[in-house]
Amino acid sequence: MGIFVTEECTGCKLCIRSCPFAAIEIKDNQAVILDNCTLCGSCESVCPVQAIKIEKEEKTKDFSDYKNVWVFGEQREGDLNSVVHELVGQGRRLANKLKENLSVILPGYQNIAQAKELINYGVDKVYLIDKKELAEYNDEYYTYVMAELIKKYNPSIVLMGATTIGRSLGPRVAARIKTGLTADCTSLDIDDKSKILLQTRPAFGGNIMATIVCKNHRPQMATVRPGVMKAAEKRENYEGIISKEDLDLSKVILKTEVIDIVREIEDSINIAEADIIVSGGRGVGSGENFNLIRELADTLGGAVGASRAAVDSGWISHDHQVGQTGTTVAPRIYIACGISGAVQHLVGMKSSDIIIAINKDPGASIFNYATYGLVGDLFKIIPLLIEQLKSGATIKESAASFEK
Ligand SMILES: Cc1cc2nc3c(=O)[nH]c(=O)nc-3n(C[C@H](O)[C@H](O)[C@H](O)COP(=O)(O)OP(=O)(O)OC[C@H]3O[C@@H](n4cnc5c(N)ncnc54)[C@H](O)[C@@H]3O)c2cc1C
């Protein structure tokens, strides 16, 4: 943005009178703009000969030194997070469009095997940082590693999973290297003309999809929701290289230390393969209340599912999420408790053989898809269902006896 005065200026002083910041003087019968000008446009609008012009478009900066697409190789205890393969798949498509390379940054410990494996998925270069200190994720070490390598190699795009780790690391790295970050993207593309990364994510509670660009800073950084991008496929004999990076981590000031890792005791089951699923939504109200959903699932020998609202509230982990950005399921029986039936949830479960919906709102759209609809408070209905099931009734009989 900038402001300038053309030769047409007659020195009429109208602009001086309109300027709220006294940022204009007349010299040699011409307006002169002073440093305290805020580009508010008052002078431009009053000038009778249109001699004052504000350039609204900022000149595009030269980012020709920034090249290549990077993916953060998130791992835990030596296992790559599945989102890495999704980002490699998407990163490959972006890199191809830009005619640039795709690299993975792989901080960890004794992780050479992972690096070799990544090459088989179409990665051109793996930056391997193999240090004992990086065995477990740590904000300070990982931020340092990512920021130092970005400063050294100038990638044009950096992608991370919108996982617990990625959501913590992404903003820290972006702040450290002074660039922007679009969180939680569900789609990425390259603008054909400007070659800028188009980062699309739901906004305003999911009511619109916003496409965000990072015009003036590099790299362009995004975290991407797991489960929405197509994972890279294995390619035989792909030729990539592993570059070992040595960074001095003794410079890093640690504010946190991993003392112990306690495994979550999970009722973990692959919901995609379950025959019966009992899912809880926002209507369940709390993580503790999910025990009721678990009890019903246990009574039926089924698995526990959840809507995204329940997952986002932290009541249950993401691997239980059913829907567009969770798992698609098609069990014999799907019981939706306190779930409204948003389209993103429905796409993940509407092929179930029998759908039983428990909801206190008779107008909830889940009822349009339900085989049996139980209108009422789930905290009253579920205990009664459990009681009936324990006394030998089938779930169909129990649901049918309640249906209103
Ligand atoms: C890009 C994108 C992807 C998404 N992906 C997914 C996805 O994968 N899965 C998903 O589920 N959502 C997804 N969503 C979110 C989705 O749009 C909805 O916001 C979400 O499904 C709502 O969850 P819910 O039904 O639990 O909550 P709500 O819509 O708030 O519904 C809660 C329901 O509980 C009922 N209720 C409240 N108290 C009780 C009670 N005591 N007894 C009985 N009923 C009660 C209410 O009547 C209400 O109908 C996505 C959204 C976007 C934008």
The ligand as a Gaussian input file, in Angstrom:
#p B3LYP/6-31G(d) Opt

LIG

0 1
 C      -15.926000     -30.240000       7.722000
 C      -16.728000     -30.825000       8.850000
 C      -16.550000     -32.136000       9.162000
 C      -17.293000     -32.708000      10.202000
 N      -17.121000     -34.027000      10.493000
 C      -17.912000     -34.602000      11.422000
 C      -17.819000     -35.997000      11.699000
 O      -16.969000     -36.726000      11.174000
 N      -18.655000     -36.516000      12.617000
 C      -19.594000     -35.775000      13.284000
 O      -20.325000     -36.329000      14.124000
 N      -19.696000     -34.451000      13.050000
 C      -18.871000     -33.844000      12.144000
 N      -18.961000     -32.519000      11.946000
 C      -19.766000     -31.726000      12.876000
 C      -21.265000     -31.757000      12.578000
 O      -21.573000     -30.727000      11.667000
 C      -22.068000     -31.519000      13.866000
 O      -21.648000     -30.331000      14.476000
 C      -21.926000     -32.641000      14.889000
 O      -22.158000     -33.900000      14.294000
 C      -22.949000     -32.414000      15.999000
 O      -22.767000     -33.389000      16.977000
 P      -23.976000     -33.785000      17.920000
 O      -25.086000     -34.317000      17.083000
 O      -23.428000     -34.672000      18.974000
 O      -24.326000     -32.397000      18.627000
 P      -25.605000     -31.462000      18.460000
 O      -25.868000     -31.134000      17.043000
 O      -25.418000     -30.354000      19.403000
 O      -26.808000     -32.380000      18.947000
 C      -26.962000     -32.796000      20.276000
 C      -28.297000     -33.523000      20.322000
 O      -28.452000     -34.082000      21.617000
 C      -29.833000     -33.979000      21.976000
 N      -29.881000     -34.063000      23.428000
 C      -29.413000     -33.179000      24.339000
 N      -29.602000     -33.637000      25.583000
 C      -30.201000     -34.843000      25.473000
 C      -30.662000     -35.802000      26.411000
 N      -30.497000     -35.643000      27.724000
 N      -31.268000     -36.925000      25.942000
 C      -31.441000     -37.118000      24.608000
 N      -31.028000     -36.231000      23.661000
 C      -30.407000     -35.115000      24.102000
 C      -30.257000     -32.641000      21.404000
 O      -31.679000     -32.614000      21.205000
 C      -29.494000     -32.603000      20.079000
 O      -30.280000     -33.112000      19.016000
 C      -18.226000     -31.929000      10.931000
 C      -18.382000     -30.588000      10.582000
 C      -17.656000     -30.049000       9.567000
 C      -17.870000     -28.624000       9.213000

